[in-house]
Amino acid sequence: MRKILLSLFLLSVASAAGAAENNIRPGLWEVTTTSMLLALVPQIPPDQMQQLTSLAKQYGLDMPQIQNGAATSRVCITQQMADEKIPSYFHQNQIGCSFKNAVRTENSYAMDLVCINPQLKGNGRAEGTFTTPENFSGWTIFKGTVQDRPINEHADTSGRWISASCDTVKPPH
């Protein structure tokens, strides 16, 4: 369960931040993802939640705040990242997933997700729209397996620019 939640969260954040191609404001963004799996977080025992937090740290992430079926995190987008047509910083395959067929049309984006690793296998799609350089909304679907357990998940994601300074939040690497 914890790896399913982490994988879904990472996919959501990556696809949401992957929308950060151009015409967006660099700086600190707050990204909120909602899904049915995230609604199950209160059922995770505290010791397993601690393991999930440790796993997130292994991927260089702080565990997002999760309440009422929503995960909220902060993402730092540098000027260089904001200027990229296709965000190469998410093609580093950190969670065993890559983005294919990424397309941007005006303020909208779409991309296919392909995940191939022992923990996470499957395909998905992410689409969204920047309503302004400081706001976006979108969704991600994913169908496959997490630790050989079937998953068919839909997550809604929204983001808003918070400030020009990222403070202590580091850009994805």
Disulfide bonds with the S-S distance in Angstrom:
Cys76-Cys166 2.01
Cys97-Cys115 2.07
